[in-house]
Amino acid sequence: MRCEQREAVKRFRMLPAELSPVISRRFAMHKPLSGLWFLPLARWLPLIVLCAWSGGAEAGDCAVGPLHAAAANAASLTAMPLNVFGRPETGWAFYEPLIAKEIDTDCAADTAGFGRALARWQSAHGQPASGILNIATLQRLKQIWQEQRPFVLESRHHCPDAPAEQSLQRALPSESYGGKAILLSADALAGYRAMVVAARQEGFIPPRSQLYSIFSAYRSPTYDAARCEAQHNCQGVVRASCSPHRTGYAMDIYLGAAPGFSPDSSADANRLYISRSAGYRWLVRNAARFGLVNYAFEPWHWEFVGRGASR
């Protein structure tokens, strides 16, 4: 929300109307302004501060913004205890690329520019515009991310039915990680292929690389039920008895792995490694063009939601 945008302009135009009666009454009574004359201004302070940060600051100027927020975010980035997706975590560095995309900034999390963009986003979403990433802000971000996934919305009421396997399409061997048989709905596979073409054209897929190949897609409900039962982790963070993979629209995309970990290891070290990779960050910025959205807890997990996806 920039200062010249409609809502901010409307609110600023109201400001003189609120203050002028206060000032006029004092002068009419030949009395000096009291020490409390500025109280009507107090509720406008966050917006005024936001506009001060924005004024004269280019969108890419990461040095301009609330320095206290930059210091707080730098400290909490790898240290803040949180539990957003049902498992204790330390720090929010895993989510930094998704947050930066949502608040529309290219600035790193420990910069004043990131704090400026976050404060603007917080103000637009009815939160205190501190520019500091806190649990309340992170929970609101999670809500937005989850609501971009139709599977999440539908599964709140019932577990979606699986499609007939013969209606799904098989990915090419070159699109499969490790030679696995990969099945997806026709539109999901088309969206995935268009995304890979764009990534290759932009130089994000080295020759003979398995980057962006698929290592898991459609899984039958029977298969998933047997697996989570064998691993004693049904309805856990890692395994769910009602998995989006049953729909034919979910895919796990190979983005590399930290040394000693599998591509889908949910260990914090592996998630952090992937979230910092150029391949993942390109997907965060571009995948919505091809109808794909990310499950934030797993950087490799993407779901096709339609080519009209706006985010």
Sequence and secondary structure as in RCSB ss.txt:
>XXXX:A:sequence
MRCEQREAVKRFRMLPAELSPVISRRFAMHKPLSGLWFLPLARWLPLIVLCAWSGGAEAGDCAVGPLHAAAANAA
SLTAMPLNVFGRPETGWAFYEPLIAKEIDTDCAADTAGFGRALARWQSAHGQPASGILNIATLQRLKQIWQEQRP
FVLESRHHCPDAPAEQSLQRALPSESYGGKAILLSADALAGYRAMVVAARQEGFIPPRSQLYSIFSAYRSPTYDA
ARCEAQHNCQGVVRASCSPHRTGYAMDIYLGAAPGFSPDSSADANRLYISRSAGYRWLVRNAARFGLVNYAFEPW
HWEFVGRGASR
>XXXX:A:secstr
  TTSHHHHHHHHHHHHHHHHHHHHHHHTT    TTTTHHHHTTHHHHHHHHHHTT  TT TT S HHHHHHHHH
HTTT EE SSSS EE SGGGHHHHHHHHT  S TTSHHHHHHHHHHHHHTTS       HHHHHHHHHHHHHT H
HHHHHTTS      GGGSEE  GGGBGGG   EE HHHHHHHHHHHHHHHHTT S TT  TT EEE    HHHHH
HHHHHTT TTSSS  SS GGGGT EEEE     TTS TT   HHHHHHHHTSHHHHHHHHHGGGGTEEE TT TT
EEEE  TT   
